[in-house]
Amino acid sequence: MATSDIQVKELEKRASGQAFELILGPRSKEAAPEFPLSPPKKKDLSLEEIQKKLEAAEERRKSHEAEVLKQLAEKREHEKEVLQKAIEENNNFSKMAEEKLTHKMEANKENREAQMAAKLERLREKVCVESWLCLGGNVSVKIGRAK
């Protein structure tokens, strides 16, 4: 479009700006359109070309299906690995808890046995002292009073 085909008409002036009206001239007959008015005509496809396109589409479908199946198999394998790891960790935790509990029970048993042995020793000493007293021993004389 040439510049002579455009007319500029000022509408109003304001402090905020100006308003213009552009008047476009008529199109010339010899100018080619900037874009086609209708889509380009498609050529007629032969039966062989249609068959090739169908085969290519079928191949793409099969390839896509194989890819989806592969991803699904990988996902299932990953799930199995995660499950196996969780089971293994659970077993390890159970083993550790059982070992800890067994160790604690053994320590408690040893402590209880030591306490019982100490009590029995004190009881034996008490019985021995009492039996000596019962036999006529005088603790106050034996210990020795100061005269």
Backbone bond lengths (Angstrom), bond angles and torsions (degrees), N, CA, C in turn:
res aa  C-N    CA-C-N  psi(-1)  N-CA   C-N-CA  omega(-1)  CA-C   N-CA-C  phi
1 M - - - 1.436 - - 1.527 108.56 -
2 A 1.256 117.41 132.12 1.461 122.12 -178.48 1.517 109.66 -84.17
3 T 1.332 116.10 160.09 1.464 120.35 -178.63 1.526 111.68 -71.00
4 S 1.304 117.92 -19.96 1.466 120.42 179.37 1.521 111.37 -73.67
5 D 1.329 116.95 -15.32 1.461 120.74 179.74 1.524 111.90 -83.41
6 I 1.339 118.93 -4.74 1.463 122.25 -176.58 1.520 108.77 -114.60
7 Q 1.341 115.78 131.74 1.458 121.45 174.33 1.525 108.10 -117.76
8 V 1.330 116.83 137.55 1.465 122.16 179.54 1.512 107.53 -110.38
9 K 1.338 116.04 127.31 1.455 121.48 -179.64 1.528 107.39 -124.03
10 E 1.349 116.28 123.20 1.462 119.99 -179.08 1.515 108.26 -80.50
11 L 1.368 115.34 129.69 1.456 119.35 -178.97 1.522 111.34 -92.12
12 E 1.335 118.09 -56.87 1.456 120.28 178.59 1.519 110.27 -156.09
13 K 1.318 114.70 156.30 1.458 122.28 177.62 1.510 107.89 -114.49
14 R 1.341 115.30 135.38 1.464 121.12 176.46 1.516 108.43 -136.19
15 A 1.331 114.93 171.67 1.461 119.67 177.83 1.530 110.04 -68.80
16 S 1.325 116.24 -29.07 1.464 119.85 -178.69 1.520 112.47 -82.84
17 G 1.311 118.73 -13.99 1.446 120.42 179.46 1.516 112.09 156.95
18 Q 1.323 116.39 -168.41 1.451 121.60 -179.02 1.516 109.30 -124.40
19 A 1.329 116.63 155.26 1.455 122.18 175.98 1.520 108.26 -118.26
20 F 1.341 115.41 137.39 1.458 121.20 -179.37 1.510 109.31 -128.90
21 E 1.319 114.75 157.20 1.460 120.91 172.41 1.519 106.68 -122.92
22 L 1.347 115.97 128.34 1.459 120.73 178.30 1.521 108.10 -102.28
23 I 1.309 115.53 130.96 1.460 120.62 178.62 1.517 107.13 -115.28
24 L 1.337 115.72 118.40 1.456 121.29 -179.15 1.518 109.25 -91.86
25 G 1.309 114.82 139.23 1.451 120.17 178.73 1.523 111.06 -78.95
26 P 1.321 118.56 169.27 1.466 120.98 179.93 1.527 111.21 -67.88
27 R 1.301 115.72 152.00 1.468 120.98 -179.21 1.525 109.75 -73.75
28 S 1.277 113.81 145.28 1.464 117.31 177.15 1.520 108.52 -82.69
29 K 1.265 117.11 152.00 1.466 122.42 -176.81 1.521 111.71 -70.84
30 E 1.333 118.19 -33.93 1.459 119.62 -175.13 1.532 113.31 -80.62
31 A 1.324 119.29 -13.14 1.471 121.16 179.84 1.532 109.31 -71.48
32 A 1.319 115.29 133.75 1.473 120.27 179.42 1.532 108.54 -77.83
33 P 1.316 116.89 145.83 1.470 118.49 179.19 1.541 110.04 -66.93
34 E 1.317 115.14 145.37 1.455 120.28 -177.29 1.527 111.88 -71.16
35 F 1.305 117.39 -27.49 1.464 120.98 177.91 1.525 107.69 -141.89
36 P 1.305 116.78 149.07 1.468 118.40 -178.80 1.528 110.60 -69.00
37 L 1.306 114.34 145.51 1.457 119.34 -179.05 1.522 112.10 -76.12
38 S 1.305 117.52 -29.36 1.466 120.60 178.58 1.524 108.42 -127.31
39 P 1.324 116.65 154.85 1.468 118.38 179.60 1.522 110.47 -64.52
40 P 1.333 116.36 152.76 1.465 118.52 -179.12 1.530 110.20 -63.52
41 K 1.277 114.52 146.86 1.469 120.73 -179.56 1.519 109.24 -70.54
42 K 1.317 115.47 134.52 1.461 119.71 176.87 1.515 108.13 -85.51
43 K 1.325 113.51 142.64 1.461 116.47 178.93 1.522 108.63 -76.92
44 D 1.286 115.92 152.89 1.458 120.74 178.49 1.521 108.94 -70.08
45 L 1.332 115.43 133.28 1.456 120.61 179.59 1.520 109.52 -90.69
46 S 1.296 115.06 141.31 1.462 119.22 177.34 1.524 108.26 -81.31
47 L 1.313 115.72 165.65 1.459 122.01 179.65 1.530 110.32 -60.37
48 E 1.318 115.80 -38.01 1.473 120.27 -179.50 1.537 110.83 -65.70
49 E 1.336 117.29 -42.28 1.465 120.49 178.77 1.527 111.10 -65.28
50 I 1.320 116.36 -40.40 1.470 120.46 177.21 1.522 109.98 -61.83
51 Q 1.319 116.20 -43.36 1.468 120.95 179.71 1.532 110.55 -62.32
52 K 1.337 117.00 -41.75 1.466 120.81 178.66 1.529 110.72 -62.57
53 K 1.332 116.06 -42.81 1.462 119.79 179.29 1.524 110.88 -64.46
54 L 1.317 116.97 -40.83 1.470 120.42 178.27 1.525 111.01 -63.96
55 E 1.327 116.55 -41.48 1.471 120.26 178.69 1.530 110.63 -65.03
56 A 1.334 116.37 -40.84 1.466 119.83 178.76 1.535 110.44 -64.36
57 A 1.335 115.91 -40.10 1.466 119.68 178.34 1.524 110.56 -64.72
58 E 1.325 116.82 -41.89 1.470 121.16 178.21 1.530 110.28 -62.82
59 E 1.319 116.36 -40.12 1.472 120.55 178.50 1.532 110.24 -64.40
60 R 1.336 116.57 -41.40 1.468 119.69 177.30 1.525 111.06 -63.32
61 R 1.332 116.91 -41.37 1.472 120.42 178.10 1.520 110.86 -61.68
62 K 1.338 116.22 -45.53 1.468 120.24 -179.90 1.524 110.48 -63.66
63 S 1.328 116.46 -42.21 1.461 120.62 179.45 1.528 110.41 -62.60
64 H 1.318 115.99 -43.42 1.467 120.41 179.43 1.525 110.56 -64.35
65 E 1.320 116.30 -42.98 1.468 120.40 179.13 1.529 110.44 -62.72
66 A 1.327 117.08 -41.88 1.466 120.76 178.50 1.531 110.24 -63.33
67 E 1.311 117.03 -40.73 1.469 120.77 178.92 1.530 110.63 -64.43
68 V 1.328 116.47 -42.41 1.469 120.08 178.65 1.526 110.30 -63.41
69 L 1.332 117.35 -43.42 1.466 120.87 178.84 1.529 111.00 -63.90
70 K 1.326 116.46 -38.60 1.463 120.43 178.59 1.529 110.35 -63.93
71 Q 1.323 116.45 -45.10 1.463 120.21 179.13 1.526 110.97 -63.37
72 L 1.330 116.61 -39.40 1.465 120.85 178.64 1.523 110.77 -64.39
73 A 1.331 116.92 -42.21 1.468 120.91 178.27 1.533 110.32 -63.73
74 E 1.331 116.97 -42.03 1.467 120.45 177.75 1.521 110.86 -62.96
75 K 1.328 116.42 -40.10 1.462 120.68 179.38 1.523 110.33 -64.51
76 R 1.315 117.27 -43.81 1.472 120.68 178.76 1.525 110.80 -64.33
77 E 1.328 116.98 -40.35 1.465 120.58 178.64 1.530 109.89 -62.83
78 H 1.326 116.09 -41.85 1.465 120.23 178.21 1.532 110.36 -63.31
79 E 1.335 116.85 -41.78 1.467 120.61 178.46 1.524 110.65 -61.97
80 K 1.344 116.58 -40.87 1.468 119.96 177.96 1.523 110.63 -62.53
81 E 1.331 116.70 -43.95 1.466 120.80 179.56 1.526 110.90 -61.85
82 V 1.324 116.30 -43.29 1.465 120.38 -179.96 1.527 109.96 -64.08
83 L 1.332 116.57 -43.37 1.463 120.94 179.31 1.521 110.39 -63.36
84 Q 1.332 116.89 -43.77 1.469 120.80 179.18 1.529 110.45 -62.00
85 K 1.322 116.41 -41.64 1.465 120.39 179.34 1.527 110.19 -64.63
86 A 1.329 117.18 -41.02 1.463 120.64 179.32 1.527 110.74 -64.10
87 I 1.332 116.78 -41.81 1.465 120.72 178.39 1.524 109.90 -63.19
88 E 1.326 116.18 -43.77 1.468 120.70 179.93 1.530 111.02 -62.66
89 E 1.326 116.65 -44.11 1.461 120.06 178.75 1.524 110.82 -64.40
90 N 1.329 116.75 -38.68 1.461 120.81 178.29 1.525 110.23 -63.69
91 N 1.335 116.58 -43.33 1.466 120.39 178.45 1.529 110.91 -63.25
92 N 1.329 116.14 -43.72 1.468 120.04 178.07 1.529 111.07 -61.24
93 F 1.322 115.81 -42.45 1.462 119.87 178.97 1.526 110.31 -63.26
94 S 1.335 116.65 -43.30 1.465 120.32 179.35 1.521 110.58 -62.19
95 K 1.334 116.07 -43.47 1.470 120.25 178.90 1.523 110.98 -61.25
96 M 1.325 115.82 -47.08 1.464 119.76 -179.28 1.531 110.72 -62.99
97 A 1.324 117.09 -41.58 1.463 120.39 179.52 1.528 110.32 -64.62
98 E 1.333 116.41 -41.46 1.462 120.18 179.05 1.529 110.60 -64.65
99 E 1.338 117.36 -44.00 1.465 120.52 178.68 1.529 111.00 -62.86
100 K 1.321 116.26 -41.55 1.459 120.47 179.60 1.523 110.33 -63.77
101 L 1.327 116.26 -43.79 1.464 120.79 179.59 1.523 110.62 -64.66
102 T 1.330 117.38 -42.55 1.466 121.33 178.78 1.525 110.21 -61.90
103 H 1.329 116.53 -44.51 1.465 120.59 179.05 1.532 110.42 -61.66
104 K 1.326 116.00 -43.06 1.464 120.46 -179.92 1.525 110.62 -64.53
105 M 1.338 116.63 -41.22 1.469 120.17 179.19 1.528 110.55 -64.74
106 E 1.328 117.06 -40.66 1.465 120.66 178.45 1.525 110.75 -64.28
107 A 1.324 116.96 -41.56 1.463 120.85 178.75 1.528 109.95 -63.65
108 N 1.337 116.56 -42.15 1.466 120.39 178.12 1.524 110.91 -63.42
109 K 1.334 116.30 -41.12 1.468 120.77 179.84 1.528 110.14 -63.37
110 E 1.335 116.72 -46.38 1.464 120.50 179.15 1.526 110.82 -62.01
111 N 1.318 116.39 -42.01 1.464 120.94 179.16 1.531 110.32 -63.47
112 R 1.328 116.04 -44.54 1.468 120.64 178.90 1.526 110.74 -61.99
113 E 1.343 116.76 -43.41 1.465 120.64 179.19 1.525 110.80 -63.87
114 A 1.338 117.31 -39.42 1.466 120.63 178.24 1.524 110.55 -64.77
115 Q 1.333 116.55 -41.65 1.461 119.96 178.35 1.527 111.01 -64.31
116 M 1.344 116.22 -41.62 1.473 120.29 178.89 1.524 110.12 -64.56
117 A 1.315 117.60 -41.25 1.467 120.89 179.08 1.524 110.07 -63.25
118 A 1.330 117.25 -41.33 1.463 120.80 178.89 1.523 110.42 -64.41
119 K 1.328 117.06 -42.24 1.469 120.61 178.79 1.523 110.35 -64.21
120 L 1.352 116.28 -42.94 1.467 119.56 179.06 1.524 110.48 -62.82
121 E 1.304 117.70 -39.18 1.469 120.88 179.20 1.522 110.38 -64.13
122 R 1.337 116.01 -44.94 1.466 118.89 177.72 1.522 111.00 -62.85
123 L 1.351 116.23 -38.77 1.465 120.57 178.76 1.524 110.45 -64.84
124 R 1.330 117.13 -42.34 1.475 120.18 178.81 1.530 110.50 -62.20
125 E 1.334 115.78 -43.79 1.462 118.86 178.71 1.523 110.96 -61.46
126 K 1.334 115.83 -41.85 1.464 120.55 179.96 1.514 110.28 -64.73
127 V 1.351 116.97 -44.34 1.464 121.27 -179.82 1.520 109.48 -64.15
128 C 1.287 118.25 -40.22 1.462 122.71 -179.68 1.527 109.92 -63.89
129 V 1.318 117.56 -45.03 1.460 121.48 179.57 1.511 109.68 -65.07
130 E 1.345 116.70 -44.34 1.461 119.88 -179.55 1.524 111.31 -65.47
131 S 1.328 117.04 -40.92 1.462 118.99 179.96 1.530 110.50 -66.37
132 W 1.291 118.49 -34.25 1.463 121.61 177.67 1.521 110.31 -66.82
133 L 1.359 113.96 -38.34 1.450 118.02 177.65 1.515 110.71 -67.74
134 C 1.335 115.06 -38.96 1.456 119.75 179.97 1.527 110.74 -65.29
135 L 1.284 119.08 -28.61 1.457 122.73 -178.93 1.534 111.27 -80.15
136 G 1.269 117.86 0.97 1.453 119.90 175.29 1.492 114.63 109.65
137 G 1.226 118.79 5.59 1.450 120.41 178.89 1.504 110.43 -75.78
138 N 1.285 116.87 141.56 1.442 121.27 178.69 1.522 107.35 -109.96
139 V 1.284 114.69 114.74 1.449 120.21 -175.13 1.520 109.72 -67.77
140 S 1.291 116.55 -40.54 1.457 118.83 -177.32 1.520 111.51 -65.78
141 V 1.362 116.92 -35.12 1.451 120.57 179.27 1.505 109.20 -74.21
142 K 1.296 115.73 -42.15 1.452 120.37 -177.09 1.525 110.78 -66.29
143 I 1.291 114.67 -39.98 1.448 117.76 -177.98 1.514 108.06 -68.22
144 G 1.243 113.40 -35.35 1.456 118.15 173.99 1.492 112.26 103.22
145 R 1.317 113.14 110.82 1.450 117.85 174.60 1.514 108.27 -92.80
146 A 1.229 114.26 147.37 1.464 117.95 177.66 1.524 108.83 -79.14
147 K 1.336 116.60 127.92 1.465 121.28 -179.77 1.482 110.32 -99.86
